[in-house]
Amino acid sequence: MEDGLLHDVAIVGTGFGGIGMAIALKRAGIDSFVVLERAGDVGGTWRDNHYPGCACDIPSMLYSFSFEPNPDWTRVYPSQPEIWAYLRRCTEKYGIRPHIRFNSEVLAAVYDETRMVWTIRTSNGDTTVARVLVCAMGGLSNPQTPRLPGLERFAGTVFHSAQWNHEYSLANKRVAVIGTGASAVQFIPEIAPAVARLLVFQRTPPWIIPRSDAPISDVQRALRRHLPGYAWLVRKLIYWSLEFRALGFTVAPKILGIAEAIARRHLASHVRDPALRRTLTPHYRMGCKRVLISDTYYPALQRPNVAVVTAPIREVRERSIITADGTEHAIDTIIFGTGFRAQEFISPVNIVGRGGVELTDAWKDAPQAYLGINVAGFPNLHFLVGPNTGLGHNSMVLMIEAQIRYVMSALRLMRERKVDALDVRTDVQSSFNDALQRRMSRTVWTSGCTSWYLDEHGKNTTLWPGFTFVYRLLTRRVRPERYDLDKEGITN
């Protein structure tokens, strides 16, 4: 059913991107917008991921909107409940909730070239029409579950860390954790004391550096709230300390040797057993895969009821896992800590642009966009956290705010020039991405390892190969000469 309204903007998703975009519209006096959310509450990945120990690996003072600082974070690194509460609080404070349609998963969005509008169809049968479509679904929204031979016949309990089953008790269970990524490193120390046996199936050991988390004192919170400029200064200091890491990731990977030495000392100080230490020692350049932070993961692996298994999984049986060396491991539960399908920026939405071209076809070789925001042939479509805008060193909120500012610049341009549609030029998009991939070839992410940053062809379409301040400069405003400006069906 169509609501009968033509909205200026339709936003998909209510994570940091969707909520931030909605707030920006509100602050600009634009009320003609709708937010489509597939779940029953806001929060995106911070709503969906609620596994034990779930927390952010960016310091809390930098993991918030710049216009809405939170002086009341309780720890150096914010926990999932605190981040989710922060997003809900922002939603209420800025009056966003009345614009949200919950339980409305977007299935398709089709561009009407005659009317120059997007027609959006949702899972509940509703249809929404908007001039501008902002996709803020995020890259960490679709869990990745490996296809293990025989998994369908497993008689025990199976779930992914992003779909944690809190009703199922792990007490005295024999548990297999598959994957050693960021989520697994957080929840393994939490569940290890409760289970009877914990087998950690490791394909490649991650680089892990100290977390150094700590509570934030009442005095510090009072200073952030009442001392002018204090919170701003703390935020800036954290920002530049993290931004410096981009030098090693994108400019001179050799300097990561310093961080590798810190990680090796961290491993050696926690793991005394030489055999286990060898098992947990990475043999690839730090940063090629996501660098993890933890003070509790290594101690958890040395508990008497925990073992690390490095042999590949051959098959899953009704109550066990068989590894390639022929060993049968009896288990009751399988937990996947295998991350997300980060390359699937639009799944499961079918987006159709000019000439009936589907975005999946336009991206058949690899996803790409101009500034990670606009795609040629898809007018008035904007991505937040689109291709090549993820980060390996700093807060994603910084990138999201830059993208929101750029979308607002596009809306102002349309209004000032009385333009109905903006469509980035194909040559502009191609030139931008050719230069981006040339820079990418010199980064640590293409140094030889296999990671979720890369697609099946070894191409990195997820991360930004540079500094965040450079990206923010590039996205200060829309340059109209790089777009086709459509008005009343005529290209100007």
Summary of the structure (lengths in Angstrom):
residues: 492
radius of gyration: 23.4
end to end distance: 35.0
largest distance: 72.2
contacts: 1604
relative contact order: 0.15
helix: 34%
strand: 22%
